[in-house]
């Protein structure tokens, strides 16, 4: 088996351990699989994230450990001549939502999210990539070049016959709404970052780079404006990520490649990552921090890129990339972020805070808590929940929509209904859409909440 991702960071895993149970084939990928010690911690319902599909079905094969057992059997030749096409393995991997909960909560940090990417990439060497996967992977390109998407999305959500047609042709559940992009995106409306900056440039004490990801750009431009406003107030000159004349395809907005990674399209992900790195690396060399609003996108740069074999440039950028809440929390601790926050009206109910799975996987909810405490007298509650179930496009796919909503019902939606008049903070685009679908309420990014507290 020739692996497609770079698994060299696992090269020494299990060395000298006679009980490591490393599969016979698969090289470093097999070593990544073998870090699981079959403790079955992922098959216990407890606080935390992992493993969403096991939690709502109770089937051990749908846990991290269950998938590992099947993968080991496949790599050891125990699943026939075409082991990766085994039906049980295919079903188990299909229901992995790549939440990265196991990366944090498993005692040996099994990275099932990236293991699934390798699995999908191996599959696509033998079979055609499904049309829906291609469409979702190329979301950034599609939104850029097909301006009719906004109108089509609105019509599809409004008329049942169009929802039924989209289910038949695209595999998108007729029972789920799809997000509607803004016709005028952030990058189209504000091509020059200087349009956000106060006139007196001497008031800045440092420069930062704000990553404008596909989802913020097209679906939540206000969050970017609020983040820039807040950073400006704190004395940071904000530089917006945008292609230069030297960038591959300079007329197309940057994309981190996260949608390609999630769909197993590794070569396409590398292409997008190289475009992104060519823009970000000079900023890192100049000592600037890269700040991201969308957890999945920023953490793709910080975590997923290491598997794409992109070398030292990717490593240097990863070391300078922080989520918005991580950056502000760091600067507050260093006493460089000097903004006065005022009390805000949240009613009689506590502010409800839902963390994106990838935020939780890197421990960023500590930063969220620290920032919320900056707002005087703010009563807030961090919801202890597993994955919301949306997980990119998983929650709107016809074969997954029901299971995805079951994940949301496991803890997230009941907590929101119990506090049915509470405002909601959720930094993840997918999370906000699932919340809108589940309880018909609009969640906001923490950047928007903090900007409101400075008004």
Buried (B, 14 or more C-beta within 10 A) or exposed (E): BEBBBBBBEBEEBBEEEEEEBBBEEBBBBBBBBBBBBEEEBBBEEEEBBBBBBBBBBEBBBBBBBBBBBBBBBBBBEEBEEEBBBBEEBBEBBBBBBBBBBBBBBBEEEBBBBBBBBBBBBBBBEEEEBEEBBBBBBBBBBBBBEEEEBBEBBEEBBEEEEBBEBBBEEBBBBBEBBBBBBBEEBBBBEBEEBEEBBEEEEEEBEEBBBBBBBBBBBBBBBBBBBBBBBBBBBBBBBBBBBBBEEEBEEEEBBBBBBBBBBBBBBBEBBBBBBBBBBBBBBEBBEEEBBBBBBBBBBBBBBBBBBBBBBBEEBBEBBBEBBBBBBBBBBBBBEEEEBEBEBEEBEBEEBBBBBBBBBBBBBBEBBEBBBBBBEBBEEBEBBBBEBBBBBBBBBBBBBBEBBBBBBBBBBBBBBBBBEEBEEBBBBBBBBBBBBBBBBBBEBEBBBBBBBBBBBBE
